[in-house]
Amino acid sequence: MIEVEHLTKYYGSIPALEDVSFQVGQGEVIGFLGPNGAGKSTAMRILTGFSPATRGFARIGGYEVHAHPLEVKRRVGYLPERVPLYDEMVVSGFLRFVAEVKGVSRGNVKAEVGRVMERCSVVDISDRMIAHLSKGYRQRVGLAQALIGSPPVLILDEPTVGLDPRQIIEIRQMIKELGKEHTVLLSTHILPEVSMVCERVIIINHGRIVTEDRLDRLTGKEGDRTLEDVFMEAIAKEGGVRGEPEAEKQ
């Protein structure tokens, strides 16, 4: 469902991604890991058509991202780290707006909005202003907008950032359930989260993939190593952590 070949991205003279290649099969839930400034968000922006690559190719469901941007957007639900919500709208109104933008037929908008609100447990706050929502509910509404139209691919960038422990558990369980119906690429700094919901991990540092394998192979059948051990060893081989390019912070 996701194919990345030799993906490279420069911001001026600074490389954010260098010759990155990987694939994600239908129904896989993949953890996309790396320290700040490693290139994760840049890769996700390229995959979702928000930023062009300098070199290389990215395909979603067989469609090249920049050659067929509308076909790609029909197949991707994207939750960026900064959730794209309109504070002046109520939850149900915002989701209706997103459904219309995504091309859901007029006769199906109400049912589709009801479906995603039920799935993300936001029915009880459907008439509340987004500006008045807690961080946890904002994340839920963000997930709901990503699910509108039932896209086969979900790209989630730090979906539990800033949440309290109870909210993290709820969102984590939701992502695990979504993995039964969607291909999921999940970026997060919370490594136990990856251990609980992902089958395979890709670790990136300095814009390059440094480790890629099934989680059980990386940690051992008996759990001899933790994902934290694997992560620290992988980035240590590449000389630690670099500073973020300016565009990567935005």
Buried (B, 14 or more C-beta within 10 A) or exposed (E): BBBBBEBBBBBEEBBBBBBBEBEBEEBBBBBBBBBEBBBBBBBBBBBBBBBEBBEBBBBBBEBBBBEBBEBBBBBBBBBBBEBEBEEEBBBBBBBBBBBEEBEBEEEEBEEBBBBBBEBBBBEEBBEBBBEEBEBBBBBBBBBBBBBBBEBBBBBBBBBBBEBEEEBBBBBBEBBBEBBEEBBBBBBBBBBEBBBEBBBBBBBBBBBBBBBBEEBEEBBEEEEEEBBEEBBEBBBEEBEEBBEBBEBBEE
